[in-house]
Amino acid sequence: MGRVYADADQLRTVYSTMFDRVADDESMDDLVAQQMVINFRLDDPSADIWVDGRARPVVTTFEPIGVDATLTATLSADSMHELLLGTLPLGKALLFRKLKVSGSKSKAMKLESLLHACQAVYPDLADEQLDA
């Protein structure tokens, strides 16, 4: 099986749409309450995704935002795809080091609410925008 995303532009398009759809979702309450900034570092293709939960709506960008991340999650774009489809459970991704998280461990659990919000919209996006 080849990689899921043809290139970084396709990945950015899919993720921009996904994060726009969840930016003001109630599941972002924990991120906003904790003033969290999450940096997803994806590879193959490479993308540096910043999710800024310091205000509503939550803002997502592909450029550094000038503050340190509360959490940094490092994984392959294909592993992120599997997480968002729900075919790779979060615990398994951490256990098998497909997902490496650095930063506040107590705040790492807040990643789950963001993940669930994204999982609610991602499968349809993947069907629409990715060649199966």
Contacts in CASP RR format, 6 or more apart in sequence:
PFRMAT RR
TARGET T0000
AUTHOR 0000-0000-0000
METHOD contacts of the structure
MODEL  1
MGRVYADADQLRTVYSTMFDRVADDESMDDLVAQQMVINFRLDDPSADIW
VDGRARPVVTTFEPIGVDATLTATLSADSMHELLLGTLPLGKALLFRKLK
VSGSKSKAMKLESLLHACQAVYPDLADEQLDA
3 44 0 8 1.000
3 45 0 8 1.000
3 77 0 8 1.000
3 78 0 8 1.000
4 77 0 8 1.000
4 78 0 8 1.000
4 81 0 8 1.000
4 130 0 8 1.000
5 11 0 8 1.000
5 14 0 8 1.000
5 45 0 8 1.000
5 77 0 8 1.000
5 81 0 8 1.000
5 130 0 8 1.000
6 131 0 8 1.000
7 45 0 8 1.000
8 45 0 8 1.000
8 46 0 8 1.000
8 47 0 8 1.000
10 129 0 8 1.000
10 130 0 8 1.000
11 42 0 8 1.000
11 45 0 8 1.000
11 47 0 8 1.000
11 77 0 8 1.000
12 47 0 8 1.000
12 62 0 8 1.000
13 129 0 8 1.000
14 125 0 8 1.000
14 126 0 8 1.000
14 129 0 8 1.000
14 130 0 8 1.000
15 47 0 8 1.000
15 49 0 8 1.000
15 60 0 8 1.000
16 60 0 8 1.000
17 125 0 8 1.000
17 129 0 8 1.000
18 84 0 8 1.000
18 118 0 8 1.000
18 121 0 8 1.000
18 122 0 8 1.000
18 125 0 8 1.000
19 49 0 8 1.000
19 51 0 8 1.000
19 58 0 8 1.000
19 60 0 8 1.000
19 118 0 8 1.000
20 60 0 8 1.000
21 121 0 8 1.000
22 28 0 8 1.000
22 58 0 8 1.000
22 114 0 8 1.000
22 117 0 8 1.000
22 118 0 8 1.000
22 120 0 8 1.000
22 121 0 8 1.000
23 57 0 8 1.000
23 58 0 8 1.000
23 59 0 8 1.000
23 60 0 8 1.000
24 56 0 8 1.000
24 57 0 8 1.000
24 58 0 8 1.000
25 117 0 8 1.000
27 113 0 8 1.000
27 114 0 8 1.000
27 116 0 8 1.000
27 117 0 8 1.000
28 53 0 8 1.000
28 56 0 8 1.000
28 57 0 8 1.000
28 58 0 8 1.000
28 113 0 8 1.000
28 114 0 8 1.000
28 117 0 8 1.000
29 113 0 8 1.000
30 36 0 8 1.000
30 110 0 8 1.000
30 113 0 8 1.000
31 38 0 8 1.000
31 51 0 8 1.000
31 53 0 8 1.000
31 58 0 8 1.000
31 110 0 8 1.000
31 113 0 8 1.000
31 114 0 8 1.000
32 53 0 8 1.000
32 54 0 8 1.000
32 55 0 8 1.000
32 56 0 8 1.000
32 58 0 8 1.000
34 70 0 8 1.000
34 107 0 8 1.000
34 110 0 8 1.000
35 53 0 8 1.000
35 54 0 8 1.000
35 70 0 8 1.000
36 51 0 8 1.000
36 53 0 8 1.000
36 54 0 8 1.000
36 70 0 8 1.000
36 71 0 8 1.000
36 107 0 8 1.000
36 110 0 8 1.000
37 50 0 8 1.000
37 51 0 8 1.000
37 52 0 8 1.000
37 53 0 8 1.000
37 54 0 8 1.000
37 65 0 8 1.000
37 67 0 8 1.000
37 68 0 8 1.000
37 69 0 8 1.000
37 70 0 8 1.000
37 71 0 8 1.000
38 50 0 8 1.000
38 51 0 8 1.000
38 53 0 8 1.000
38 69 0 8 1.000
38 70 0 8 1.000
38 71 0 8 1.000
38 72 0 8 1.000
38 73 0 8 1.000
38 111 0 8 1.000
38 114 0 8 1.000
39 48 0 8 1.000
39 49 0 8 1.000
39 50 0 8 1.000
39 51 0 8 1.000
39 69 0 8 1.000
39 71 0 8 1.000
39 72 0 8 1.000
39 73 0 8 1.000
40 47 0 8 1.000
40 48 0 8 1.000
40 49 0 8 1.000
40 50 0 8 1.000
40 51 0 8 1.000
40 73 0 8 1.000
40 75 0 8 1.000
40 80 0 8 1.000
41 47 0 8 1.000
41 48 0 8 1.000
41 49 0 8 1.000
41 72 0 8 1.000
41 73 0 8 1.000
41 74 0 8 1.000
41 75 0 8 1.000
42 48 0 8 1.000
42 49 0 8 1.000
42 75 0 8 1.000
42 76 0 8 1.000
42 77 0 8 1.000
42 80 0 8 1.000
43 75 0 8 1.000
43 76 0 8 1.000
43 77 0 8 1.000
44 76 0 8 1.000
44 77 0 8 1.000
44 78 0 8 1.000
45 77 0 8 1.000
47 62 0 8 1.000
47 77 0 8 1.000
48 62 0 8 1.000
48 63 0 8 1.000
48 64 0 8 1.000
49 60 0 8 1.000
49 61 0 8 1.000
49 62 0 8 1.000
50 60 0 8 1.000
50 61 0 8 1.000
50 62 0 8 1.000
50 63 0 8 1.000
50 64 0 8 1.000
50 65 0 8 1.000
50 69 0 8 1.000
51 58 0 8 1.000
51 59 0 8 1.000
51 60 0 8 1.000
51 114 0 8 1.000
52 58 0 8 1.000
52 59 0 8 1.000
52 60 0 8 1.000
52 61 0 8 1.000
52 65 0 8 1.000
53 59 0 8 1.000
69 103 0 8 1.000
70 103 0 8 1.000
70 104 0 8 1.000
70 107 0 8 1.000
71 101 0 8 1.000
71 102 0 8 1.000
71 103 0 8 1.000
71 104 0 8 1.000
71 107 0 8 1.000
71 108 0 8 1.000
71 110 0 8 1.000
71 111 0 8 1.000
72 101 0 8 1.000
72 102 0 8 1.000
72 103 0 8 1.000
73 99 0 8 1.000
73 100 0 8 1.000
73 101 0 8 1.000
73 111 0 8 1.000
74 99 0 8 1.000
74 100 0 8 1.000
74 101 0 8 1.000
74 102 0 8 1.000
75 83 0 8 1.000
75 93 0 8 1.000
75 98 0 8 1.000
75 99 0 8 1.000
75 100 0 8 1.000
76 98 0 8 1.000
79 88 0 8 1.000
79 93 0 8 1.000
79 98 0 8 1.000
79 99 0 8 1.000
81 126 0 8 1.000
82 88 0 8 1.000
82 93 0 8 1.000
83 90 0 8 1.000
83 93 0 8 1.000
83 99 0 8 1.000
83 115 0 8 1.000
83 119 0 8 1.000
84 115 0 8 1.000
84 118 0 8 1.000
84 119 0 8 1.000
84 122 0 8 1.000
84 123 0 8 1.000
84 126 0 8 1.000
85 119 0 8 1.000
85 122 0 8 1.000
85 123 0 8 1.000
85 126 0 8 1.000
86 119 0 8 1.000
88 98 0 8 1.000
90 99 0 8 1.000
90 111 0 8 1.000
90 112 0 8 1.000
90 115 0 8 1.000
92 98 0 8 1.000
93 99 0 8 1.000
94 101 0 8 1.000
101 108 0 8 1.000
101 111 0 8 1.000
END
